[in-house]
Amino acid sequence: MQWLRFAALVVIVSVLQAGFLDRIALSDFDIKPDLLFILVVFFSICGISEAKKVRSGAWQLDLTEAVIASFTIGLAADIVALPIGPRVLAFGIIGTCLANLHRVLVVRWVVYQAFVIFISSILAYLLVNLLCMLQGQHPFSLRTILWTSLYSAVLGPFLFLPCAWWMGIKTSRFSR
């Protein structure tokens, strides 16, 4: 993986998550998509194979890189929205599970990608809620979790192609 491009992508998405998303939030409920979690799903399901260079010059992502990317994106999410800790663990665990699941199931259709984002986002934020309660922090409401997950699921698959282009990942790798 090209770690410099990855770092630039995470910084750009973190800045968007921290500031720009207020403009597209559902104003009545302050619900906005979680772009950083969409990145976790992208790097977990974009194609887990051996770390080797393919003909186009793009690097394929292996399982270790997917896990490192998940934990790194979780750290960025914690920096954007304090307290530090719950999202690192939740995003890392969910990203690792998705990367291992991708060895068996290929998620290439947009509807399936949206479904994976929706379900894994709910699971991740339930885990974040549990970890926040253990720290004595105020957890998210279930309504916020469901609507944020739905908003992320609708927006997420449309962000996969620009992310793949930026990272130099062949889009045909979503299929077997």
C-alpha positions as CSV (number, residue, x, y, z in Angstrom):
1,M,0.0,0.0,0.0
2,Q,1.1,3.5,-0.6
3,W,1.2,4.8,2.9
4,L,1.8,8.5,2.0
5,R,-1.3,8.5,-0.1
6,F,-3.2,6.7,2.7
7,A,-2.0,9.3,5.2
8,A,-3.1,12.1,2.9
9,L,-6.5,10.5,2.4
10,V,-7.1,10.0,6.1
11,V,-6.1,13.6,6.8
12,I,-8.4,15.0,4.1
13,V,-11.3,12.9,5.2
14,S,-10.7,13.8,8.9
15,V,-10.8,17.5,8.0
16,L,-14.0,16.9,6.0
17,Q,-15.5,14.9,8.9
18,A,-14.6,17.6,11.4
19,G,-15.9,20.6,9.5
20,F,-17.6,20.1,6.2
21,L,-20.2,17.5,7.2
22,D,-22.1,20.0,9.3
23,R,-23.3,21.4,6.0
24,I,-24.8,18.1,4.8
25,A,-26.1,17.0,8.2
26,L,-29.8,16.4,8.6
27,S,-30.4,19.7,10.5
28,D,-33.3,18.6,12.7
29,F,-31.4,15.7,14.3
30,D,-27.7,16.7,13.7
31,I,-27.2,13.4,11.9
32,K,-24.3,13.2,9.4
33,P,-22.5,10.3,7.7
34,D,-19.3,8.9,9.2
35,L,-16.8,9.2,6.4
36,L,-14.0,7.7,8.4
37,F,-16.0,4.6,9.0
38,I,-16.7,4.4,5.3
39,L,-12.9,4.4,4.8
40,V,-12.6,1.5,7.3
41,V,-15.0,-0.6,5.3
42,F,-13.3,0.4,2.0
43,F,-9.9,-0.7,3.2
44,S,-11.3,-3.9,4.7
45,I,-13.2,-5.1,1.6
46,C,-11.3,-3.5,-1.3
47,G,-9.4,-6.6,-1.9
48,I,-7.5,-8.8,0.5
49,S,-4.8,-10.8,-1.2
50,E,-1.1,-11.2,-1.1
51,A,0.9,-8.0,-1.0
52,K,2.2,-7.8,-4.5
53,K,2.3,-5.4,-7.3
54,V,-0.2,-6.0,-10.1
55,R,0.3,-5.3,-13.8
56,S,-1.2,-1.8,-13.6
57,G,1.4,-0.8,-10.9
58,A,-1.2,-0.7,-8.1
59,W,-0.5,-2.4,-4.8
60,Q,-3.0,-5.0,-3.6
61,L,-3.9,-4.7,0.1
62,D,-3.1,-7.7,2.4
63,L,-4.8,-8.6,5.7
64,T,-2.1,-6.9,7.8
65,E,-2.4,-3.6,5.9
66,A,-6.2,-3.7,6.3
67,V,-5.9,-4.2,10.0
68,I,-3.3,-1.4,10.4
69,A,-5.5,0.9,8.2
70,S,-8.6,0.2,10.4
71,F,-6.8,1.0,13.6
72,T,-5.2,4.1,12.1
73,I,-8.5,5.4,10.8
74,G,-10.1,4.7,14.2
75,L,-7.4,6.8,15.8
76,A,-8.2,9.6,13.4
77,A,-11.9,9.3,14.2
78,D,-11.0,9.5,17.9
79,I,-9.0,12.7,17.3
80,V,-11.9,14.2,15.4
81,A,-14.4,13.3,18.1
82,L,-13.1,12.9,21.6
83,P,-12.6,10.8,23.9
84,I,-9.7,8.9,22.6
85,G,-10.0,5.1,22.7
86,P,-13.4,3.8,21.8
87,R,-13.3,4.3,18.1
88,V,-9.7,2.9,17.7
89,L,-10.8,-0.4,19.3
90,A,-14.2,-0.5,17.6
91,F,-13.1,0.4,14.1
92,G,-10.0,-1.9,14.4
93,I,-12.1,-4.8,15.5
94,I,-14.8,-4.3,12.9
95,G,-12.2,-3.7,10.2
96,T,-10.4,-6.8,11.1
97,C,-13.6,-8.9,11.0
98,L,-14.5,-7.4,7.6
99,A,-11.1,-8.1,6.2
100,N,-11.2,-11.7,7.4
101,L,-14.8,-12.1,6.1
102,H,-13.7,-10.7,2.7
103,R,-11.5,-13.8,2.3
104,V,-14.8,-15.8,2.0
105,L,-17.3,-13.3,0.6
106,V,-16.7,-10.7,-2.1
107,V,-18.7,-7.5,-1.8
108,R,-18.7,-6.0,-5.2
109,W,-22.3,-4.7,-5.9
110,V,-23.2,-1.3,-4.6
111,V,-26.3,-2.6,-2.7
112,Y,-24.2,-5.2,-0.9
113,Q,-21.5,-2.6,-0.1
114,A,-24.2,-0.3,1.4
115,F,-25.6,-3.2,3.4
116,V,-22.1,-4.0,4.8
117,I,-21.6,-0.4,5.7
118,F,-25.0,-0.2,7.4
119,I,-24.6,-3.4,9.5
120,S,-21.0,-2.9,10.4
121,S,-21.6,0.7,11.3
122,I,-24.3,-0.3,13.7
123,L,-22.1,-2.9,15.3
124,A,-19.1,-0.5,15.5
125,Y,-21.2,2.2,17.2
126,L,-22.8,-0.2,19.6
127,L,-19.3,-1.3,20.6
128,V,-18.3,2.4,20.8
129,N,-21.3,3.0,23.1
130,L,-20.3,0.1,25.3
131,L,-16.7,1.4,25.6
132,C,-17.9,4.9,26.3
133,M,-20.2,3.7,29.1
134,L,-17.2,1.8,30.6
135,Q,-15.2,5.0,30.5
136,G,-18.1,7.0,32.1
137,Q,-18.8,9.0,28.9
138,H,-22.2,9.8,27.4
139,P,-23.1,7.2,24.7
140,F,-24.9,7.8,21.4
141,S,-28.7,7.3,21.2
142,L,-29.9,4.4,19.3
143,R,-31.7,6.7,16.9
144,T,-28.5,8.5,16.1
145,I,-26.7,5.2,15.5
146,L,-29.4,4.0,13.1
147,W,-29.7,7.2,11.1
148,T,-25.9,7.8,11.0
149,S,-25.5,4.2,9.8
150,L,-28.2,4.6,7.1
151,Y,-26.7,7.9,5.9
152,S,-23.3,6.4,5.7
153,A,-24.6,3.3,3.9
154,V,-26.3,5.5,1.3
155,L,-23.2,7.7,0.7
156,G,-20.5,5.1,1.2
157,P,-20.5,3.1,-2.0
158,F,-20.3,6.2,-4.1
159,L,-17.0,7.2,-2.3
160,F,-15.4,3.8,-3.0
161,L,-14.5,4.6,-6.6
162,P,-12.7,7.9,-5.8
163,C,-10.9,6.3,-2.9
164,A,-9.8,3.4,-5.2
165,W,-8.6,5.9,-7.8
166,W,-6.6,7.9,-5.2
167,M,-5.0,4.8,-3.7
168,G,-4.2,3.3,-7.1
169,I,-6.4,0.2,-6.4
170,K,-7.8,-1.5,-9.5
171,T,-11.6,-1.5,-9.3
172,S,-11.8,-4.9,-10.9
173,R,-10.4,-6.3,-7.7
174,F,-13.8,-6.0,-6.1
175,S,-14.7,-9.1,-7.9
176,R,-13.0,-12.5,-8.2
